[in-house]
């Protein structure tokens, strides 16, 4: 029974992380079965500061750069007051996506982040006991399969629930890419 649960968890993890990249690496460890759904937060600060000052969006998400991005850039993303009972994915993704599933995101797996509690060893980044984290995110303008191109499509820096939290939108910031 435990092996079947582990295989099911690995399948869900692979699907969730594939939302932000589709390489074939997977970590098939057991996953915690507790999931807390967080409702989407559509509030954004449309008057975000320019590149030199960074950008702030919905509560809990800010970045040092969101405009005139280029492939290979690294942006520093600050997350605050996250629900510490769930994990999150962070990536550059399509502004609009299919409801109920993971969004389409750019780059490979290493161009996104899985942010979770310290005890989740498979996560790429961790938040502290208060739900705060700072994440370095690699910038890619297109998805690996070419279906998303943020130089022409509307894209956002998106924080969304992980595979155990139903991929629900949490916060996003608009991003633009250099011509």
PEHU-V773784 format. One line per field, one symbol per residue. burial: 1 if it has 16 or more other C-alpha atoms within 10 Angstrom, else 0. A space follows every 10 residues. Layout:
BEGIN
burial: ???
END
This chain:
BEGIN
burial: 0000011011 0111111111 1100000101 1000001100 0001000100 0001111111 1111111011 0001111111 0111011111 1111100000 0111111110 1111111000 0110111000 1111101111 1111000111 1010111111 1111111111 111111100
END
